[in-house]
Amino acid sequence: MAAARSTDAQRTKAIAALERLRGWATTLEEDLGADAPPMPTAYALPLDATDNATAKRLIAHLTRSLVQSYAAVLPTVSGDAEATLAATGWLSSAVTLDGSWGATWDPFPGLS
């Protein structure tokens, strides 16, 4: 939705972000195998996107939510080095994506 409501460079950037997120979802599904939850076919959007500004706000909201979701995993994997490494890798990727949309970064997300 955000890409469809964006124009020019923002649309290109939104499409690239969507492709990256699809790749992450595929990788997570492959990593989890039979334990992977079913992928939803649709999502209720938390904000409306009608133009560049509102589309950017929607993307920022969604990328921030992704960071918060990955950060919430960290306390649950303490003591498991492999799971901690994976969780911090996913969190790092999400923070980088979030920052590319203008978010300010919190030091040590998920650990504060």
Jmol script that loads the backbone (N, CA, C; Angstrom):
load data "model"
ATOM      1  N   MET A   1       0.826  -1.181   0.000  1.00  0.00           N
ATOM      2  CA  MET A   1       0.000   0.000   0.000  1.00  0.00           C
ATOM      3  C   MET A   1       0.872   1.248   0.000  1.00  0.00           C
ATOM      4  N   ALA A   2       1.888   1.273   0.844  1.00  0.00           N
ATOM      5  CA  ALA A   2       2.744   2.463   0.926  1.00  0.00           C
ATOM      6  C   ALA A   2       3.455   2.720  -0.394  1.00  0.00           C
ATOM      7  N   ALA A   3       3.926   1.669  -1.038  1.00  0.00           N
ATOM      8  CA  ALA A   3       4.601   1.848  -2.330  1.00  0.00           C
ATOM      9  C   ALA A   3       3.615   2.367  -3.372  1.00  0.00           C
ATOM     10  N   ALA A   4       2.402   1.845  -3.356  1.00  0.00           N
ATOM     11  CA  ALA A   4       1.395   2.268  -4.329  1.00  0.00           C
ATOM     12  C   ALA A   4       1.006   3.731  -4.143  1.00  0.00           C
ATOM     13  N   ARG A   5       1.070   4.213  -2.915  1.00  0.00           N
ATOM     14  CA  ARG A   5       0.685   5.597  -2.620  1.00  0.00           C
ATOM     15  C   ARG A   5       1.865   6.569  -2.689  1.00  0.00           C
ATOM     16  N   SER A   6       3.048   6.045  -2.924  1.00  0.00           N
ATOM     17  CA  SER A   6       4.240   6.889  -3.004  1.00  0.00           C
ATOM     18  C   SER A   6       4.537   7.236  -4.455  1.00  0.00           C
ATOM     19  N   THR A   7       5.381   8.225  -4.637  1.00  0.00           N
ATOM     20  CA  THR A   7       5.788   8.600  -5.985  1.00  0.00           C
ATOM     21  C   THR A   7       7.305   8.624  -6.081  1.00  0.00           C
ATOM     22  N   ASP A   8       7.775   8.481  -7.300  1.00  0.00           N
ATOM     23  CA  ASP A   8       9.180   8.663  -7.649  1.00  0.00           C
ATOM     24  C   ASP A   8      10.140   7.856  -6.776  1.00  0.00           C
ATOM     25  N   ALA A   9      11.136   8.538  -6.217  1.00  0.00           N
ATOM     26  CA  ALA A   9      12.205   7.861  -5.476  1.00  0.00           C
ATOM     27  C   ALA A   9      11.670   7.131  -4.252  1.00  0.00           C
ATOM     28  N   GLN A  10      10.666   7.702  -3.593  1.00  0.00           N
ATOM     29  CA  GLN A  10      10.114   7.036  -2.412  1.00  0.00           C
ATOM     30  C   GLN A  10       9.437   5.727  -2.802  1.00  0.00           C
ATOM     31  N   ARG A  11       8.775   5.697  -3.953  1.00  0.00           N
ATOM     32  CA  ARG A  11       8.144   4.461  -4.417  1.00  0.00           C
ATOM     33  C   ARG A  11       9.206   3.394  -4.675  1.00  0.00           C
ATOM     34  N   THR A  12      10.278   3.772  -5.349  1.00  0.00           N
ATOM     35  CA  THR A  12      11.365   2.832  -5.629  1.00  0.00           C
ATOM     36  C   THR A  12      11.948   2.295  -4.329  1.00  0.00           C
ATOM     37  N   LYS A  13      12.162   3.179  -3.363  1.00  0.00           N
ATOM     38  CA  LYS A  13      12.709   2.777  -2.064  1.00  0.00           C
ATOM     39  C   LYS A  13      11.736   1.859  -1.324  1.00  0.00           C
ATOM     40  N   ALA A  14      10.445   2.162  -1.378  1.00  0.00           N
ATOM     41  CA  ALA A  14       9.435   1.338  -0.707  1.00  0.00           C
ATOM     42  C   ALA A  14       9.356  -0.051  -1.329  1.00  0.00           C
ATOM     43  N   ILE A  15       9.439  -0.126  -2.646  1.00  0.00           N
ATOM     44  CA  ILE A  15       9.411  -1.427  -3.325  1.00  0.00           C
ATOM     45  C   ILE A  15      10.641  -2.241  -2.948  1.00  0.00           C
ATOM     46  N   ALA A  16      11.798  -1.600  -2.886  1.00  0.00           N
ATOM     47  CA  ALA A  16      13.025  -2.302  -2.485  1.00  0.00           C
ATOM     48  C   ALA A  16      12.911  -2.812  -1.050  1.00  0.00           C
ATOM     49  N   ALA A  17      12.331  -2.009  -0.166  1.00  0.00           N
ATOM     50  CA  ALA A  17      12.143  -2.436   1.224  1.00  0.00           C
ATOM     51  C   ALA A  17      11.185  -3.618   1.294  1.00  0.00           C
ATOM     52  N   LEU A  18      10.125  -3.573   0.512  1.00  0.00           N
ATOM     53  CA  LEU A  18       9.171  -4.678   0.483  1.00  0.00           C
ATOM     54  C   LEU A  18       9.835  -5.959  -0.003  1.00  0.00           C
ATOM     55  N   GLU A  19      10.645  -5.856  -1.039  1.00  0.00           N
ATOM     56  CA  GLU A  19      11.359  -7.036  -1.538  1.00  0.00           C
ATOM     57  C   GLU A  19      12.307  -7.584  -0.479  1.00  0.00           C
ATOM     58  N   ARG A  20      12.968  -6.693   0.249  1.00  0.00           N
ATOM     59  CA  ARG A  20      13.859  -7.134   1.325  1.00  0.00           C
ATOM     60  C   ARG A  20      13.065  -7.868   2.409  1.00  0.00           C
ATOM     61  N   LEU A  21      11.921  -7.308   2.787  1.00  0.00           N
ATOM     62  CA  LEU A  21      11.088  -7.935   3.812  1.00  0.00           C
ATOM     63  C   LEU A  21      10.561  -9.293   3.355  1.00  0.00           C
ATOM     64  N   ARG A  22      10.189  -9.399   2.098  1.00  0.00           N
ATOM     65  CA  ARG A  22       9.740 -10.696   1.574  1.00  0.00           C
ATOM     66  C   ARG A  22      10.865 -11.721   1.647  1.00  0.00           C
ATOM     67  N   GLY A  23      12.079 -11.287   1.334  1.00  0.00           N
ATOM     68  CA  GLY A  23      13.234 -12.174   1.446  1.00  0.00           C
ATOM     69  C   GLY A  23      13.461 -12.625   2.876  1.00  0.00           C
ATOM     70  N   TRP A  24      13.313 -11.700   3.820  1.00  0.00           N
ATOM     71  CA  TRP A  24      13.470 -12.061   5.230  1.00  0.00           C
ATOM     72  C   TRP A  24      12.411 -13.073   5.647  1.00  0.00           C
ATOM     73  N   ALA A  25      11.178 -12.854   5.220  1.00  0.00           N
ATOM     74  CA  ALA A  25      10.097 -13.778   5.577  1.00  0.00           C
ATOM     75  C   ALA A  25      10.378 -15.168   5.028  1.00  0.00           C
ATOM     76  N   THR A  26      10.857 -15.240   3.801  1.00  0.00           N
ATOM     77  CA  THR A  26      11.192 -16.533   3.200  1.00  0.00           C
ATOM     78  C   THR A  26      12.310 -17.208   3.976  1.00  0.00           C
ATOM     79  N   THR A  27      13.337 -16.457   4.331  1.00  0.00           N
ATOM     80  CA  THR A  27      14.453 -17.019   5.094  1.00  0.00           C
ATOM     81  C   THR A  27      13.985 -17.527   6.451  1.00  0.00           C
ATOM     82  N   LEU A  28      13.167 -16.742   7.138  1.00  0.00           N
ATOM     83  CA  LEU A  28      12.652 -17.182   8.435  1.00  0.00           C
ATOM     84  C   LEU A  28      11.811 -18.445   8.300  1.00  0.00           C
ATOM     85  N   GLU A  29      10.970 -18.493   7.283  1.00  0.00           N
ATOM     86  CA  GLU A  29      10.163 -19.694   7.047  1.00  0.00           C
ATOM     87  C   GLU A  29      11.047 -20.911   6.832  1.00  0.00           C
ATOM     88  N   GLU A  30      12.096 -20.746   6.025  1.00  0.00           N
ATOM     89  CA  GLU A  30      13.010 -21.855   5.757  1.00  0.00           C
ATOM     90  C   GLU A  30      13.749 -22.265   7.022  1.00  0.00           C
ATOM     91  N   ASP A  31      14.192 -21.286   7.814  1.00  0.00           N
ATOM     92  CA  ASP A  31      14.916 -21.588   9.048  1.00  0.00           C
ATOM     93  C   ASP A  31      14.033 -22.310  10.057  1.00  0.00           C
ATOM     94  N   LEU A  32      12.768 -21.918  10.142  1.00  0.00           N
ATOM     95  CA  LEU A  32      11.865 -22.511  11.123  1.00  0.00           C
ATOM     96  C   LEU A  32      11.277 -23.838  10.658  1.00  0.00           C
ATOM     97  N   GLY A  33      11.254 -24.070   9.362  1.00  0.00           N
ATOM     98  CA  GLY A  33      10.731 -25.330   8.835  1.00  0.00           C
ATOM     99  C   GLY A  33       9.299 -25.569   9.274  1.00  0.00           C
ATOM    100  N   ALA A  34       9.047 -26.756   9.824  1.00  0.00           N
ATOM    101  CA  ALA A  34       7.695 -27.135  10.234  1.00  0.00           C
ATOM    102  C   ALA A  34       7.185 -26.289  11.398  1.00  0.00           C
ATOM    103  N   ASP A  35       8.096 -25.635  12.128  1.00  0.00           N
ATOM    104  CA  ASP A  35       7.687 -24.795  13.257  1.00  0.00           C
ATOM    105  C   ASP A  35       7.235 -23.399  12.833  1.00  0.00           C
ATOM    106  N   ALA A  36       7.362 -23.085  11.547  1.00  0.00           N
ATOM    107  CA  ALA A  36       6.979 -21.755  11.065  1.00  0.00           C
ATOM    108  C   ALA A  36       5.466 -21.582  11.156  1.00  0.00           C
ATOM    109  N   PRO A  37       5.019 -20.464  11.718  1.00  0.00           N
ATOM    110  CA  PRO A  37       3.575 -20.219  11.742  1.00  0.00           C
ATOM    111  C   PRO A  37       3.089 -19.921  10.330  1.00  0.00           C
ATOM    112  N   PRO A  38       1.811 -20.146  10.060  1.00  0.00           N
ATOM    113  CA  PRO A  38       1.300 -19.835   8.724  1.00  0.00           C
ATOM    114  C   PRO A  38       1.407 -18.337   8.451  1.00  0.00           C
ATOM    115  N   MET A  39       1.747 -18.009   7.217  1.00  0.00           N
ATOM    116  CA  MET A  39       1.855 -16.603   6.824  1.00  0.00           C
ATOM    117  C   MET A  39       0.454 -16.040   6.604  1.00  0.00           C
ATOM    118  N   PRO A  40       0.170 -14.871   7.172  1.00  0.00           N
ATOM    119  CA  PRO A  40      -1.144 -14.263   6.937  1.00  0.00           C
ATOM    120  C   PRO A  40      -1.288 -13.854   5.474  1.00  0.00           C
ATOM    121  N   THR A  41      -2.497 -13.902   4.988  1.00  0.00           N
ATOM    122  CA  THR A  41      -2.734 -13.508   3.599  1.00  0.00           C
ATOM    123  C   THR A  41      -2.971 -12.011   3.466  1.00  0.00           C
ATOM    124  N   ALA A  42      -3.293 -11.357   4.577  1.00  0.00           N
ATOM    125  CA  ALA A  42      -3.526  -9.912   4.561  1.00  0.00           C
ATOM    126  C   ALA A  42      -3.281  -9.359   5.957  1.00  0.00           C
ATOM    127  N   TYR A  43      -3.054  -8.076   6.013  1.00  0.00           N
ATOM    128  CA  TYR A  43      -2.825  -7.395   7.283  1.00  0.00           C
ATOM    129  C   TYR A  43      -3.748  -6.189   7.366  1.00  0.00           C
ATOM    130  N   ALA A  44      -4.215  -5.895   8.561  1.00  0.00           N
ATOM    131  CA  ALA A  44      -4.939  -4.644   8.789  1.00  0.00           C
ATOM    132  C   ALA A  44      -3.892  -3.553   8.975  1.00  0.00           C
ATOM    133  N   LEU A  45      -3.974  -2.507   8.188  1.00  0.00           N
ATOM    134  CA  LEU A  45      -2.990  -1.433   8.282  1.00  0.00           C
ATOM    135  C   LEU A  45      -3.302  -0.526   9.468  1.00  0.00           C
ATOM    136  N   PRO A  46      -2.268  -0.163  10.233  1.00  0.00           N
ATOM    137  CA  PRO A  46      -2.496   0.681  11.405  1.00  0.00           C
ATOM    138  C   PRO A  46      -2.709   2.156  11.061  1.00  0.00           C
ATOM    139  N   LEU A  47      -2.315   2.553   9.856  1.00  0.00           N
ATOM    140  CA  LEU A  47      -2.452   3.941   9.404  1.00  0.00           C
ATOM    141  C   LEU A  47      -2.884   3.947   7.951  1.00  0.00           C
ATOM    142  N   ASP A  48      -3.523   5.020   7.547  1.00  0.00           N
ATOM    143  CA  ASP A  48      -3.909   5.175   6.149  1.00  0.00           C
ATOM    144  C   ASP A  48      -2.747   5.767   5.358  1.00  0.00           C
ATOM    145  N   ALA A  49      -2.578   5.357   4.133  1.00  0.00           N
ATOM    146  CA  ALA A  49      -1.552   5.923   3.253  1.00  0.00           C
ATOM    147  C   ALA A  49      -2.248   6.473   2.017  1.00  0.00           C
ATOM    148  N   THR A  50      -2.230   7.798   1.883  1.00  0.00           N
ATOM    149  CA  THR A  50      -2.908   8.428   0.753  1.00  0.00           C
ATOM    150  C   THR A  50      -1.970   9.241  -0.126  1.00  0.00           C
ATOM    151  N   ASP A  51      -0.775   9.531   0.374  1.00  0.00           N
ATOM    152  CA  ASP A  51       0.201  10.319  -0.378  1.00  0.00           C
ATOM    153  C   ASP A  51       1.602   9.993   0.143  1.00  0.00           C
ATOM    154  N   ASN A  52       2.610  10.677  -0.381  1.00  0.00           N
ATOM    155  CA  ASN A  52       3.989  10.408   0.029  1.00  0.00           C
ATOM    156  C   ASN A  52       4.187  10.528   1.538  1.00  0.00           C
ATOM    157  N   ALA A  53       3.673  11.590   2.124  1.00  0.00           N
ATOM    158  CA  ALA A  53       3.897  11.833   3.554  1.00  0.00           C
ATOM    159  C   ALA A  53       3.247  10.756   4.418  1.00  0.00           C
ATOM    160  N   THR A  54       1.998  10.410   4.116  1.00  0.00           N
ATOM    161  CA  THR A  54       1.327   9.396   4.936  1.00  0.00           C
ATOM    162  C   THR A  54       1.883   8.006   4.655  1.00  0.00           C
ATOM    163  N   ALA A  55       2.328   7.758   3.436  1.00  0.00           N
ATOM    164  CA  ALA A  55       2.963   6.472   3.124  1.00  0.00           C
ATOM    165  C   ALA A  55       4.264   6.328   3.901  1.00  0.00           C
ATOM    166  N   LYS A  56       5.033   7.402   3.974  1.00  0.00           N
ATOM    167  CA  LYS A  56       6.287   7.363   4.736  1.00  0.00           C
ATOM    168  C   LYS A  56       6.003   7.142   6.219  1.00  0.00           C
ATOM    169  N   ARG A  57       4.954   7.764   6.747  1.00  0.00           N
ATOM    170  CA  ARG A  57       4.572   7.557   8.145  1.00  0.00           C
ATOM    171  C   ARG A  57       4.185   6.104   8.392  1.00  0.00           C
ATOM    172  N   LEU A  58       3.445   5.509   7.451  1.00  0.00           N
ATOM    173  CA  LEU A  58       3.061   4.106   7.578  1.00  0.00           C
ATOM    174  C   LEU A  58       4.299   3.212   7.586  1.00  0.00           C
ATOM    175  N   ILE A  59       5.204   3.441   6.660  1.00  0.00           N
ATOM    176  CA  ILE A  59       6.416   2.628   6.597  1.00  0.00           C
ATOM    177  C   ILE A  59       7.222   2.781   7.883  1.00  0.00           C
ATOM    178  N   ALA A  60       7.361   4.010   8.367  1.00  0.00           N
ATOM    179  CA  ALA A  60       8.106   4.247   9.607  1.00  0.00           C
ATOM    180  C   ALA A  60       7.457   3.510  10.774  1.00  0.00           C
ATOM    181  N   HIS A  61       6.132   3.523  10.826  1.00  0.00           N
ATOM    182  CA  HIS A  61       5.414   2.807  11.890  1.00  0.00           C
ATOM    183  C   HIS A  61       5.683   1.301  11.802  1.00  0.00           C
ATOM    184  N   LEU A  62       5.618   0.770  10.597  1.00  0.00           N
ATOM    185  CA  LEU A  62       5.806  -0.670  10.418  1.00  0.00           C
ATOM    186  C   LEU A  62       7.244  -1.099  10.688  1.00  0.00           C
ATOM    187  N   THR A  63       8.221  -0.307  10.242  1.00  0.00           N
ATOM    188  CA  THR A  63       9.612  -0.690  10.501  1.00  0.00           C
ATOM    189  C   THR A  63       9.928  -0.581  11.989  1.00  0.00           C
ATOM    190  N   ARG A  64       9.370   0.417  12.667  1.00  0.00           N
ATOM    191  CA  ARG A  64       9.569   0.539  14.118  1.00  0.00           C
ATOM    192  C   ARG A  64       8.942  -0.659  14.833  1.00  0.00           C
ATOM    193  N   SER A  65       7.774  -1.092  14.388  1.00  0.00           N
ATOM    194  CA  SER A  65       7.130  -2.271  14.981  1.00  0.00           C
ATOM    195  C   SER A  65       7.973  -3.520  14.775  1.00  0.00           C
ATOM    196  N   LEU A  66       8.600  -3.618  13.618  1.00  0.00           N
ATOM    197  CA  LEU A  66       9.474  -4.757  13.341  1.00  0.00           C
ATOM    198  C   LEU A  66      10.663  -4.759  14.300  1.00  0.00           C
ATOM    199  N   VAL A  67      11.270  -3.596  14.507  1.00  0.00           N
ATOM    200  CA  VAL A  67      12.384  -3.488  15.460  1.00  0.00           C
ATOM    201  C   VAL A  67      11.918  -3.911  16.851  1.00  0.00           C
ATOM    202  N   GLN A  68      10.779  -3.421  17.279  1.00  0.00           N
ATOM    203  CA  GLN A  68      10.267  -3.753  18.610  1.00  0.00           C
ATOM    204  C   GLN A  68       9.980  -5.246  18.745  1.00  0.00           C
ATOM    205  N   SER A  69       9.478  -5.858  17.682  1.00  0.00           N
ATOM    206  CA  SER A  69       9.196  -7.295  17.718  1.00  0.00           C
ATOM    207  C   SER A  69      10.471  -8.112  17.858  1.00  0.00           C
ATOM    208  N   TYR A  70      11.489  -7.768  17.060  1.00  0.00           N
ATOM    209  CA  TYR A  70      12.762  -8.487  17.166  1.00  0.00           C
ATOM    210  C   TYR A  70      13.424  -8.216  18.510  1.00  0.00           C
ATOM    211  N   ALA A  71      13.340  -6.983  19.014  1.00  0.00           N
ATOM    212  CA  ALA A  71      13.935  -6.654  20.308  1.00  0.00           C
ATOM    213  C   ALA A  71      13.277  -7.457  21.428  1.00  0.00           C
ATOM    214  N   ALA A  72      11.982  -7.705  21.309  1.00  0.00           N
ATOM    215  CA  ALA A  72      11.267  -8.462  22.333  1.00  0.00           C
ATOM    216  C   ALA A  72      11.714  -9.918  22.396  1.00  0.00           C
ATOM    217  N   VAL A  73      12.309 -10.413  21.322  1.00  0.00           N
ATOM    218  CA  VAL A  73      12.771 -11.805  21.289  1.00  0.00           C
ATOM    219  C   VAL A  73      14.040 -11.993  22.119  1.00  0.00           C
ATOM    220  N   LEU A  74      14.886 -10.969  22.187  1.00  0.00           N
ATOM    221  CA  LEU A  74      16.188 -11.118  22.844  1.00  0.00           C
ATOM    222  C   LEU A  74      16.112 -11.701  24.254  1.00  0.00           C
ATOM    223  N   PRO A  75      15.261 -11.192  25.141  1.00  0.00           N
ATOM    224  CA  PRO A  75      15.227 -11.773  26.487  1.00  0.00           C
ATOM    225  C   PRO A  75      14.793 -13.239  26.508  1.00  0.00           C
ATOM    226  N   THR A  76      14.076 -13.668  25.495  1.00  0.00           N
ATOM    227  CA  THR A  76      13.570 -15.045  25.489  1.00  0.00           C
ATOM    228  C   THR A  76      14.612 -16.058  25.045  1.00  0.00           C
ATOM    229  N   VAL A  77      15.720 -15.588  24.466  1.00  0.00           N
ATOM    230  CA  VAL A  77      16.733 -16.520  23.956  1.00  0.00           C
ATOM    231  C   VAL A  77      18.028 -16.468  24.756  1.00  0.00           C
ATOM    232  N   SER A  78      18.025 -15.763  25.877  1.00  0.00           N
ATOM    233  CA  SER A  78      19.258 -15.693  26.665  1.00  0.00           C
ATOM    234  C   SER A  78      19.646 -17.100  27.110  1.00  0.00           C
ATOM    235  N   GLY A  79      20.917 -17.382  27.038  1.00  0.00           N
ATOM    236  CA  GLY A  79      21.408 -18.708  27.384  1.00  0.00           C
ATOM    237  C   GLY A  79      21.567 -19.616  26.181  1.00  0.00           C
ATOM    238  N   ASP A  80      21.023 -19.245  25.050  1.00  0.00           N
ATOM    239  CA  ASP A  80      21.151 -20.023  23.814  1.00  0.00           C
ATOM    240  C   ASP A  80      21.950 -19.176  22.830  1.00  0.00           C
ATOM    241  N   ALA A  81      23.245 -19.465  22.722  1.00  0.00           N
ATOM    242  CA  ALA A  81      24.146 -18.632  21.917  1.00  0.00           C
ATOM    243  C   ALA A  81      23.706 -18.544  20.463  1.00  0.00           C
ATOM    244  N   GLU A  82      23.307 -19.659  19.875  1.00  0.00           N
ATOM    245  CA  GLU A  82      22.910 -19.662  18.462  1.00  0.00           C
ATOM    246  C   GLU A  82      21.651 -18.824  18.243  1.00  0.00           C
ATOM    247  N   ALA A  83      20.669 -18.987  19.115  1.00  0.00           N
ATOM    248  CA  ALA A  83      19.425 -18.218  18.993  1.00  0.00           C
ATOM    249  C   ALA A  83      19.675 -16.733  19.255  1.00  0.00           C
ATOM    250  N   THR A  84      20.558 -16.425  20.195  1.00  0.00           N
ATOM    251  CA  THR A  84      20.887 -15.025  20.478  1.00  0.00           C
ATOM    252  C   THR A  84      21.568 -14.382  19.283  1.00  0.00           C
ATOM    253  N   LEU A  85      22.494 -15.106  18.666  1.00  0.00           N
ATOM    254  CA  LEU A  85      23.175 -14.592  17.480  1.00  0.00           C
ATOM    255  C   LEU A  85      22.173 -14.337  16.351  1.00  0.00           C
ATOM    256  N   ALA A  86      21.265 -15.279  16.138  1.00  0.00           N
ATOM    257  CA  ALA A  86      20.253 -15.104  15.093  1.00  0.00           C
ATOM    258  C   ALA A  86      19.355 -13.908  15.406  1.00  0.00           C
ATOM    259  N   ALA A  87      18.908 -13.805  16.650  1.00  0.00           N
ATOM    260  CA  ALA A  87      18.007 -12.710  17.033  1.00  0.00           C
ATOM    261  C   ALA A  87      18.691 -11.355  16.889  1.00  0.00           C
ATOM    262  N   THR A  88      19.952 -11.257  17.283  1.00  0.00           N
ATOM    263  CA  THR A  88      20.644  -9.974  17.145  1.00  0.00           C
ATOM    264  C   THR A  88      20.896  -9.640  15.678  1.00  0.00           C
ATOM    265  N   GLY A  89      21.101 -10.647  14.851  1.00  0.00           N
ATOM    266  CA  GLY A  89      21.253 -10.405  13.412  1.00  0.00           C
ATOM    267  C   GLY A  89      19.976  -9.861  12.797  1.00  0.00           C
ATOM    268  N   TRP A  90      18.839 -10.476  13.138  1.00  0.00           N
ATOM    269  CA  TRP A  90      17.555 -10.001  12.625  1.00  0.00           C
ATOM    270  C   TRP A  90      17.263  -8.597  13.145  1.00  0.00           C
ATOM    271  N   LEU A  91      17.568  -8.368  14.432  1.00  0.00           N
ATOM    272  CA  LEU A  91      17.345  -7.047  15.019  1.00  0.00           C
ATOM    273  C   LEU A  91      18.207  -5.994  14.327  1.00  0.00           C
ATOM    274  N   SER A  92      19.453  -6.322  14.075  1.00  0.00           N
ATOM    275  CA  SER A  92      20.352  -5.392  13.388  1.00  0.00           C
ATOM    276  C   SER A  92      19.816  -5.034  12.004  1.00  0.00           C
ATOM    277  N   SER A  93      19.337  -6.019  11.281  1.00  0.00           N
ATOM    278  CA  SER A  93      18.773  -5.767   9.950  1.00  0.00           C
ATOM    279  C   SER A  93      17.538  -4.876  10.035  1.00  0.00           C
ATOM    280  N   ALA A  94      16.685  -5.134  11.021  1.00  0.00           N
ATOM    281  CA  ALA A  94      15.468  -4.337  11.180  1.00  0.00           C
ATOM    282  C   ALA A  94      15.799  -2.899  11.570  1.00  0.00           C
ATOM    283  N   VAL A  95      16.776  -2.713  12.454  1.00  0.00           N
ATOM    284  CA  VAL A  95      17.177  -1.363  12.866  1.00  0.00           C
ATOM    285  C   VAL A  95      17.741  -0.601  11.666  1.00  0.00           C
ATOM    286  N   THR A  96      18.524  -1.281  10.843  1.00  0.00           N
ATOM    287  CA  THR A  96      19.086  -0.645   9.652  1.00  0.00           C
ATOM    288  C   THR A  96      17.974  -0.213   8.696  1.00  0.00           C
ATOM    289  N   LEU A  97      17.002  -1.082   8.471  1.00  0.00           N
ATOM    290  CA  LEU A  97      15.869  -0.732   7.612  1.00  0.00           C
ATOM    291  C   LEU A  97      15.090   0.438   8.212  1.00  0.00           C
ATOM    292  N   ASP A  98      14.830   0.376   9.500  1.00  0.00           N
ATOM    293  CA  ASP A  98      14.109   1.445  10.187  1.00  0.00           C
ATOM    294  C   ASP A  98      14.853   2.772  10.040  1.00  0.00           C
ATOM    295  N   GLY A  99      16.152   2.741  10.221  1.00  0.00           N
ATOM    296  CA  GLY A  99      16.956   3.952  10.089  1.00  0.00           C
ATOM    297  C   GLY A  99      16.950   4.517   8.686  1.00  0.00           C
ATOM    298  N   SER A 100      16.845   3.637   7.693  1.00  0.00           N
ATOM    299  CA  SER A 100      16.830   4.121   6.310  1.00  0.00           C
ATOM    300  C   SER A 100      15.563   4.915   6.002  1.00  0.00           C
ATOM    301  N   TRP A 101      14.552   4.785   6.858  1.00  0.00           N
ATOM    302  CA  TRP A 101      13.312   5.552   6.701  1.00  0.00           C
ATOM    303  C   TRP A 101      13.259   6.721   7.679  1.00  0.00           C
ATOM    304  N   GLY A 102      14.409   7.074   8.253  1.00  0.00           N
ATOM    305  CA  GLY A 102      14.493   8.280   9.063  1.00  0.00           C
ATOM    306  C   GLY A 102      14.347   8.094  10.558  1.00  0.00           C
ATOM    307  N   ALA A 103      14.240   6.866  11.020  1.00  0.00           N
ATOM    308  CA  ALA A 103      14.084   6.650  12.457  1.00  0.00           C
ATOM    309  C   ALA A 103      15.386   6.961  13.189  1.00  0.00           C
ATOM    310  N   THR A 104      15.243   7.473  14.385  1.00  0.00           N
ATOM    311  CA  THR A 104      16.414   7.613  15.240  1.00  0.00           C
ATOM    312  C   THR A 104      16.610   6.290  15.958  1.00  0.00           C
ATOM    313  N   TRP A 105      17.833   5.942  16.185  1.00  0.00           N
ATOM    314  CA  TRP A 105      18.126   4.630  16.765  1.00  0.00           C
ATOM    315  C   TRP A 105      18.271   4.718  18.272  1.00  0.00           C
ATOM    316  N   ASP A 106      17.673   3.773  18.944  1.00  0.00           N
ATOM    317  CA  ASP A 106      17.827   3.644  20.386  1.00  0.00           C
ATOM    318  C   ASP A 106      19.057   2.786  20.653  1.00  0.00           C
ATOM    319  N   PRO A 107      19.869   3.158  21.639  1.00  0.00           N
ATOM    320  CA  PRO A 107      21.016   2.305  21.944  1.00  0.00           C
ATOM    321  C   PRO A 107      20.539   0.983  22.536  1.00  0.00           C
ATOM    322  N   PHE A 108      21.089  -0.088  22.050  1.00  0.00           N
ATOM    323  CA  PHE A 108      20.812  -1.434  22.553  1.00  0.00           C
ATOM    324  C   PHE A 108      19.323  -1.764  22.609  1.00  0.00           C
ATOM    325  N   PRO A 109      18.616  -1.706  21.471  1.00  0.00           N
ATOM    326  CA  PRO A 109      17.184  -2.043  21.499  1.00  0.00           C
ATOM    327  C   PRO A 109      16.989  -3.472  21.985  1.00  0.00           C
ATOM    328  N   GLY A 110      16.010  -3.650  22.830  1.00  0.00           N
ATOM    329  CA  GLY A 110      15.713  -4.971  23.361  1.00  0.00           C
ATOM    330  C   GLY A 110      16.466  -5.292  24.626  1.00  0.00           C
ATOM    331  N   LEU A 111      17.453  -4.477  24.980  1.00  0.00           N
ATOM    332  CA  LEU A 111      18.237  -4.753  26.173  1.00  0.00           C
ATOM    333  C   LEU A 111      18.029  -3.716  27.264  1.00  0.00           C
ATOM    334  N   SER A 112      17.287  -2.677  26.968  1.00  0.00           N
ATOM    335  CA  SER A 112      17.094  -1.628  27.974  1.00  0.00           C
ATOM    336  C   SER A 112      15.824  -1.858  28.764  1.00  0.00           C
TER     337      SER A 112
END
end "model"
wireframe off; spacefill off
backbone 0.3
color backbone group
